[in-house]
Amino acid sequence: MNRAILLVAFFGFLGVVLSGCANSPEALRDRGIKEFQTGRVERAKILFTEAYARRPSDAETLFYLGRIAHDEGRLGLAKYYYECSLDAKPGHAPARDWLAKVLEDQARSAVAP
């Protein structure tokens, strides 16, 4: 009887721990990356937004929020996210590269008729 109670308690505790990990900012971000890479951008956006709410200084989350904003044509917002990503992690090469692209896009749209 005591053994059964211990097993139930252990697996209950394990379930709580694992479910908490599944919703950690890192887990949300990683799921968002997979969704983004497979073209499910709206789902990725939801996951990145939740990850951002839990850890607003995560360079990868900020970068992908920038990518989504960039793809949506929201260049000012994309620039903001890329810059925040670089503030969080100054050596983040993809954020640096995409920041350069968004600046080019902004310059091009400024001179377009």
Buried (B, 14 or more C-beta within 10 A) or exposed (E): EEEEEEEEEEEEEEEEEEEEEEEEBBBBBBBBBEBBEEEBBEBBBBBBBBBBEBBEEBBBBBBBBBBBBBEEEBBEBBBBBBBBBBEBBEEBEBBBEBBEEBEEBEEEEEEEE
